[in-house]
Amino acid sequence: MSVFFPGQTTLGDQAAFHHGGIVLAQRFFAMTYKSEPFILNSDDIIGLLINDNVGYEALKFLLKPNNQ
């Protein structure tokens, strides 16, 4: 996720990346076999995050100007 938010390196940003990563791990990667190829694009990431309370809050934090 951090590739979409270059320059956001505060502790709050890191926490948001962590929470978003947990959501992606539970909602996407846990459902994919390790031998199965997959494509995960930005539309997929946004869809997974906004449909989960924790993911939504993480995305909302990362998109706020100056993370206020």
URMOBEL-V713786 format. One line per field, one symbol per residue. phi: phi as a letter, one per 20 degrees, with the letter a starting at -180 (. if undefined). burial: # if it has 9 or more other ideal C-beta (glycine too) atoms within 8 Angstrom, else .. A space follows every 50 residues. Layout:
phi->???
burial->???
//
This chain:
phi->.ffecfnecfffffffffffffffffedffedffeefbccdfffffffff ecgfffffffffefflle
burial->#...#..#....##.##.#######.##...............###.### .#.######.##....#.
//
